[in-house]
């Protein structure tokens, strides 16, 4: 009988028996869905961040509460009905996010410019947007006239693009995506094209997450953790961030790398490692940070750490070489684009961005090295303990975000997708933590650093607590299995095989 929220076990789930209190949970699920979709439509069609200010964060906080309620309610619905219901609400959330222009980011305008440049036959790494050589490519919606600038509360001669004096920062697969969307949408396309493109990556990611959950033998209702997340709808659809493409490739990599014991006879070990590496390599050429997930491949049968990692790394290297080579030939070292300047702009070079290291009194000059050691510790833990790839991916990516504490909350949306496949909900605290800090920085709050330290520190505490709960539940399941095996001694092989262990039944079903 139901006694609480969703189980965090990564083990297989069987049965779809009756659910206690089902009508009440249906009402709860529908209510959370209505609130979440309505708030998303209001946020997407309302004022941008500089106009909405802190009230916008309040709306997102309420949407976050609806998200949590929806996930819990989804696990109290009958399994056969839960997945279609979750997918339907996920679709509604993302359609609602199309209601207006980007709310909290202007990145998609840069995407459109990079696509425009490539359509004209110019390498995107060659020149910055404000280069006189590219003046003939400027479109009116990106470079508005005086009246257009006044309409968006900017001075004459403005542009919607961020950092117009700087060359692009985006890696080659992202640039290829920009070129493809621009060519498909045409010169007359506007923000909506990029939002729809983001929605398509979201639909693909949802499908792949479900596949990954099933291949890992986990309850596919865990897709609700990502599907109902307002940050995913806001950032990847309304703001059109290209991170959605990286999330799709990352989820596909985790769906591919299932060990033979869980998915026998499907993908031979060598090709599984190669496919995983190629997909992670592709994700890293959208946004660089997924490259860290290559280490997760070590969670394969014992004795194969280095060969598996070598195969995956080689595949990722081939993808990287194929992606960068045409640009290196065209522009040489300019392929680094704005990345070095970005790291300086974000104060990583002087240690000011490592908020949690600073919070515990580590001097700024040592904050970077200490944070790197913490991340290296997570890598060492994965190599030594060899957890399942989704769990390893959570540890690697989550530790990365907790150590570098980025301003941009959309980076950690990828962690929500990984946490869904791993069935480890505590990690979503990291994406939640990013929003108070982001708003404080954008709204130029004098307390921005303190807000960021409190937010990310709380997220770190939630992650630690979640790990302790997960370990405690694992210990209880192991004890229950041991007792059950003892109780079945003498029943013969058939009796032992037919018994159902507690780990095979979700905590929310009878």
PyMOL commands that set and color helices and strands:
alter all, ss='L'
color gray80, all
select helices_A, chain A and resi 22-45+49-74+79-99+107-119+132-137+146-151+172-185+191-215+220-227+230-238+243-256+269-284+288-298+305-336+339-345+355-359+364-385+389-404+409-422+425-442+448-487+492-498+502-504
alter helices_A, ss='H'
color red, helices_A
deselect
rebuild
show_as cartoon
